[in-house]
Amino acid sequence: MEVMNPKESAKLITSQSEDVKILPDGIVSISHELIKIMKKDKSVMNFKGWKKHPLNPSVADNQAIDWIFLVDALNFSFWTPTNGEKYKVNYRAHSYTGYWSLCAAVNRALDEGVPITSAEYFCNITETQAKKVFRSDSSTDMPMLKERVQVMNEIGQVLLEKFNGSFSQCISDAKGSAQALLKIIVDNFPCYRDHHDYGAQRVSFYKRAQILIADLWACFEGRSDGAFYDINCITMFADYRIPQALVYFKVISYSERLMRLLEADHMFQCGDSLEMEIRGVSIQAVELIKDKMRQLLSMDHELSGTPMNAILIDHYLWDYRRQHDQQTRIIPFHKVRCIYY
């Protein structure tokens, strides 16, 4: 069955969604608010801040590519159960949780001489070795460690058999096209095949595959191995936190039925119709925010010509949610344990 791309999937799901709706006034409101923020600080929404994070590679080179590929392959399911203790990694005098705990663990391993970003190494990594690499500094172990080992073994084998042991070969094969690179990723690495049946259609979200491309774009600042002439084909990364932020900002709304499930800590399954509605409508909402912001930017003499895409909006919302955890947690997020996000 043919798989619809994330943008097409989002439009289809939004047109049929019963429990998740887009609020047009919210689209307009957040778009104007983000423009105001950009007027105060243009650096708030651009890719130049990516390398400034202390855990991200500071130099755009082949080592950075290997780091990004491994981290994004393992970038899934870091949420903590209600009242549970977070998985935590202490690194260079800081404590990290969530996605950043993964980055800290990878950097810690590299500092300790473990070649964790090498396909030759993680192709054969065992669960015992992974337990040491990803050891926790809290009483909670990294979630889904067994699945992460399986992912590392799988992607390592594919890299060695098809791409000379490095994801840089995939980038070269894509010839500057984000869409082509997305196809290479999904066609060759089974763990990235985040597509599911929605009625009679097979829809896709490709959260990890798209964030992999976006991280390359940001790391290389749109040049060299991060130069993609069609980067705007990439949508937001449909996870469990961006929808939470979108509800908080009154950009999307949940039905009473869905809210009751969320408040009851219901465990959704990847591919559930409700779960796909949350992810699909969120993608479409960010597309509409992007379109509205581009319209507003074009009419603003100070900001006219400023690039805007779904990646930058996603980054802002994800960072905002983390920085305002206490305020945003009044909106429950949907809980899924899977390798796709």
C-alpha positions as CSV (number, residue, x, y, z in Angstrom):
1,M,0.0,0.0,0.0
2,E,1.3,3.5,-0.9
3,V,2.2,5.6,2.1
4,M,1.1,9.2,2.3
5,N,3.8,11.7,3.3
6,P,3.4,13.5,6.7
7,K,1.9,16.6,5.2
8,E,-0.7,14.7,3.2
9,S,-1.4,12.5,6.2
10,A,-2.0,15.5,8.4
11,K,-4.5,17.0,6.0
12,L,-6.4,13.8,5.7
13,I,-6.5,13.1,9.4
14,T,-7.5,16.7,10.2
15,S,-10.4,16.5,7.7
16,Q,-11.8,13.4,9.5
17,S,-10.8,13.9,13.1
18,E,-13.6,13.8,15.6
19,D,-11.7,14.2,18.9
20,V,-9.0,16.7,18.0
21,K,-9.8,20.0,16.3
22,I,-7.9,23.0,15.1
23,L,-8.9,26.4,16.6
24,P,-8.5,29.0,13.9
25,D,-8.4,31.9,16.4
26,G,-5.5,30.1,18.2
27,I,-3.6,29.9,14.9
28,V,-3.8,33.6,14.4
29,S,-3.1,34.4,18.1
30,I,0.1,32.3,18.4
31,S,1.3,33.5,15.1
32,H,1.1,37.2,16.1
33,E,2.7,36.3,19.5
34,L,5.6,34.6,17.8
35,I,6.2,37.6,15.5
36,K,6.3,39.9,18.6
37,I,8.8,37.6,20.2
38,M,11.0,37.6,17.0
39,K,10.8,41.4,16.9
40,K,12.4,41.5,20.4
41,D,15.0,38.8,19.7
42,K,15.5,37.5,16.1
43,S,17.7,34.7,17.5
44,V,14.7,33.1,19.2
45,M,13.6,31.3,16.0
46,N,16.6,30.4,13.8
47,F,18.9,27.4,13.6
48,K,22.0,29.2,15.0
49,G,21.1,28.3,18.5
50,W,21.4,24.6,17.9
51,K,25.1,24.3,18.3
52,K,25.1,26.6,21.3
53,H,23.5,23.9,23.5
54,P,26.3,22.4,25.6
55,L,25.3,18.8,24.7
56,N,25.1,19.3,20.9
57,P,28.2,19.0,18.7
58,S,29.9,22.4,18.4
59,V,31.6,21.6,15.1
60,A,29.8,20.5,12.0
61,D,31.8,17.5,10.7
62,N,31.6,13.8,10.1
63,Q,31.8,13.1,13.8
64,A,28.8,15.4,14.3
65,I,26.9,13.4,11.6
66,D,27.6,10.1,13.4
67,W,26.5,11.7,16.7
68,I,23.3,13.1,15.3
69,F,22.4,9.8,13.5
70,L,22.8,7.7,16.7
71,V,21.0,10.2,19.0
72,D,18.1,10.6,16.7
73,A,17.8,6.8,16.2
74,L,17.4,6.5,19.9
75,N,15.3,9.6,20.4
76,F,12.1,8.0,21.7
77,S,10.0,7.4,24.8
78,F,11.6,9.5,27.5
79,W,8.4,10.4,29.4
80,T,8.1,9.5,33.0
81,P,5.0,7.8,34.5
82,T,2.8,10.0,36.8
83,N,4.6,10.3,40.2
84,G,7.5,8.3,38.9
85,E,11.2,9.3,39.2
86,K,12.8,10.6,36.1
87,Y,15.7,8.8,34.3
88,K,18.6,11.2,34.9
89,V,22.2,11.6,33.8
90,N,24.7,13.8,35.5
91,Y,27.3,15.2,33.1
92,R,29.9,17.9,33.6
93,A,28.2,19.3,36.8
94,H,24.7,19.3,35.3
95,S,21.8,16.9,35.6
96,Y,19.8,16.1,32.5
97,T,16.4,14.4,32.0
98,G,14.3,13.5,29.0
99,Y,15.9,13.7,25.6
100,W,18.9,15.6,27.0
101,S,19.7,12.7,29.3
102,L,20.3,10.6,26.1
103,C,22.6,13.2,24.7
104,A,24.5,13.4,28.1
105,A,24.9,9.7,28.2
106,V,26.3,9.5,24.7
107,N,28.7,12.3,25.5
108,R,29.7,10.7,28.7
109,A,30.5,7.4,26.9
110,L,32.6,9.2,24.3
111,D,34.5,11.0,27.1
112,E,35.2,7.5,28.7
113,G,36.6,6.2,25.4
114,V,33.6,4.2,24.3
115,P,33.2,4.5,20.5
116,I,29.4,4.7,20.9
117,T,28.8,6.6,17.7
118,S,30.7,4.1,15.6
119,A,28.6,1.7,13.5
120,E,31.2,-1.0,14.1
121,Y,30.6,-0.6,17.8
122,F,26.8,-0.3,18.1
123,C,26.2,-2.9,15.4
124,N,27.2,-5.5,18.0
125,I,26.4,-3.7,21.3
126,T,24.9,-6.0,23.9
127,E,22.3,-5.1,26.5
128,T,25.0,-5.4,29.2
129,Q,27.2,-2.9,27.5
130,A,24.3,-0.6,26.9
131,K,23.3,-0.7,30.5
132,K,26.7,0.7,31.4
133,V,26.7,3.3,28.6
134,F,23.2,4.5,29.5
135,R,23.5,4.0,33.3
136,S,21.2,6.3,35.3
137,D,22.1,8.7,38.1
138,S,18.7,8.2,39.6
139,S,16.9,5.0,40.7
140,T,15.1,4.8,37.3
141,D,16.8,3.1,34.4
142,M,16.6,4.3,30.8
143,P,13.2,3.2,29.5
144,M,13.0,0.7,26.6
145,L,16.7,-0.2,26.8
146,K,16.1,-3.5,25.1
147,E,14.4,-1.8,22.2
148,R,17.2,0.7,22.0
149,V,19.8,-2.1,21.7
150,Q,17.8,-3.7,19.0
151,V,17.6,-0.3,17.1
152,M,21.4,0.2,17.4
153,N,22.1,-3.4,16.2
154,E,19.7,-2.8,13.2
155,I,21.0,0.6,12.1
156,G,24.6,-0.5,12.6
157,Q,24.2,-3.5,10.3
158,V,22.4,-1.4,7.6
159,L,25.2,1.2,7.7
160,L,27.9,-1.4,7.4
161,E,26.2,-3.4,4.7
162,K,24.9,-0.5,2.5
163,F,26.5,2.8,3.4
164,N,30.2,2.2,4.1
165,G,29.5,2.4,7.8
166,S,28.4,6.0,8.0
167,F,25.2,8.0,7.6
168,S,27.3,10.6,5.6
169,Q,26.9,8.3,2.6
170,C,23.1,8.5,2.9
171,I,23.4,12.3,2.9
172,S,25.7,12.2,-0.2
173,D,23.2,9.9,-2.0
174,A,20.3,12.3,-1.3
175,K,22.1,15.0,-3.4
176,G,20.8,18.0,-1.3
177,S,17.1,16.9,-1.1
178,A,15.5,16.5,2.3
179,Q,12.7,14.5,0.6
180,A,15.2,12.1,-1.0
181,L,17.0,11.7,2.3
182,L,13.7,11.0,4.1
183,K,13.0,8.2,1.5
184,I,16.5,6.7,1.9
185,I,16.0,6.6,5.7
186,V,12.6,5.0,5.6
187,D,13.4,2.6,2.8
188,N,16.6,1.3,4.4
189,F,16.1,1.5,8.2
190,P,13.0,-0.4,9.4
191,C,13.0,1.3,12.8
192,Y,12.2,4.6,11.2
193,R,9.0,3.4,9.5
194,D,6.5,5.4,11.5
195,H,3.5,4.7,9.3
196,H,0.1,3.2,10.2
197,D,-3.3,2.5,8.7
198,Y,-5.9,5.2,9.2
199,G,-9.1,3.9,7.7
200,A,-8.3,2.8,4.1
201,Q,-5.2,5.0,3.9
202,R,-1.6,4.3,5.1
203,V,-0.5,7.5,6.8
204,S,3.0,8.5,8.1
205,F,4.4,10.9,10.7
206,Y,8.2,10.1,10.5
207,K,9.0,12.0,13.7
208,R,12.5,10.6,14.2
209,A,13.5,10.5,10.5
210,Q,12.4,14.2,10.0
211,I,14.2,15.4,13.1
212,L,17.3,13.7,11.9
213,I,17.2,15.8,8.8
214,A,16.3,18.9,10.7
215,D,19.3,18.4,13.1
216,L,21.7,18.1,10.2
217,W,20.2,21.2,8.7
218,A,20.6,23.1,12.0
219,C,24.1,21.7,12.8
220,F,25.5,22.6,9.4
221,E,23.4,25.9,9.4
222,G,21.9,25.0,6.0
223,R,25.3,24.6,4.3
224,S,27.5,21.7,3.2
225,D,25.9,18.4,4.5
226,G,23.0,20.4,5.9
227,A,22.1,22.1,2.7
228,F,18.7,20.9,1.6
229,Y,17.0,22.9,-1.1
230,D,13.6,21.5,-0.1
231,I,13.9,21.7,3.7
232,N,10.4,23.2,3.9
233,C,9.0,19.8,3.1
234,I,9.8,18.7,6.6
235,T,6.9,19.0,9.1
236,M,6.9,19.4,12.9
237,F,7.9,16.3,14.8
238,A,4.8,14.6,16.0
239,D,5.5,13.5,19.5
240,Y,3.7,13.7,22.8
241,R,4.9,17.2,24.0
242,I,4.2,19.5,21.0
243,P,0.5,18.5,21.1
244,Q,0.5,19.3,24.8
245,A,1.9,22.8,24.0
246,L,-0.6,23.4,21.2
247,V,-3.5,22.6,23.5
248,Y,-2.0,24.9,26.1
249,F,-1.8,27.7,23.6
250,K,-5.4,27.0,22.5
251,V,-4.3,26.1,19.0
252,I,-5.9,22.7,19.1
253,S,-8.6,21.3,21.3
254,Y,-9.5,17.8,22.7
255,S,-12.9,16.4,23.0
256,E,-14.3,15.6,26.5
257,R,-13.9,11.9,25.7
258,L,-10.3,12.3,24.9
259,M,-9.6,14.5,27.9
260,R,-11.1,12.0,30.2
261,L,-8.8,9.3,28.8
262,L,-5.8,11.6,29.2
263,E,-6.7,12.6,32.8
264,A,-7.1,8.9,33.6
265,D,-3.5,8.2,32.5
266,H,-4.8,6.0,29.7
267,M,-2.0,4.2,27.8
268,F,-2.5,4.6,24.1
269,Q,-1.1,2.3,21.5
270,C,0.9,3.5,18.6
271,G,-1.5,3.5,15.6
272,D,-4.7,4.0,17.7
273,S,-7.1,6.3,15.9
274,L,-7.1,8.8,18.8
275,E,-3.3,8.7,18.9
276,M,-3.1,9.4,15.2
277,E,-5.6,12.2,15.4
278,I,-3.4,13.9,18.1
279,R,-0.3,13.6,16.0
280,G,-1.9,14.4,12.6
281,V,-3.9,17.4,13.7
282,S,-0.8,18.8,15.5
283,I,1.2,18.6,12.2
284,Q,-1.5,20.4,10.3
285,A,-1.8,23.0,13.0
286,V,1.9,23.8,12.8
287,E,1.6,24.0,9.0
288,L,-1.1,26.6,9.4
289,I,1.0,28.6,12.0
290,K,3.9,28.5,9.5
291,D,1.7,29.8,6.7
292,K,0.2,32.6,8.9
293,M,3.7,33.6,10.1
294,R,5.0,33.8,6.6
295,Q,2.2,36.1,5.7
296,L,2.8,38.3,8.7
297,L,6.6,38.3,8.0
298,S,6.1,39.4,4.4
299,M,4.1,42.4,5.6
300,D,6.6,43.5,8.2
301,H,9.4,45.8,6.9
302,E,11.7,44.8,9.8
303,L,11.3,41.1,9.5
304,S,10.5,40.7,5.8
305,G,12.5,38.0,4.2
306,T,13.1,36.1,7.5
307,P,12.9,32.4,6.8
308,M,10.2,30.4,8.6
309,N,9.4,26.7,8.6
310,A,7.8,24.0,10.7
311,I,11.2,23.0,12.2
312,L,11.7,26.4,13.8
313,I,8.2,26.5,15.2
314,D,8.6,23.0,16.6
315,H,11.9,23.9,18.3
316,Y,10.3,27.0,19.9
317,L,7.2,25.0,21.2
318,W,9.3,22.1,22.5
319,D,11.7,24.5,24.3
320,Y,8.8,26.5,25.7
321,R,7.1,23.4,27.1
322,R,10.3,22.3,28.9
323,Q,10.9,25.8,30.3
324,H,7.3,26.2,31.5
325,D,6.8,22.7,32.7
326,Q,4.7,23.7,35.8
327,Q,2.3,25.9,33.7
328,T,1.9,23.5,30.8
329,R,1.4,20.3,32.9
330,I,-2.2,21.4,33.5
331,I,-2.7,19.8,30.0
332,P,-2.1,16.1,30.2
333,F,0.0,14.6,27.4
334,H,-0.9,11.3,25.7
335,K,1.2,8.4,26.8
336,V,2.6,5.8,24.4
337,R,5.6,3.4,24.7
338,C,7.0,2.9,21.2
339,I,10.2,3.4,19.2
340,Y,8.7,6.1,17.0
341,Y,8.6,9.0,19.4
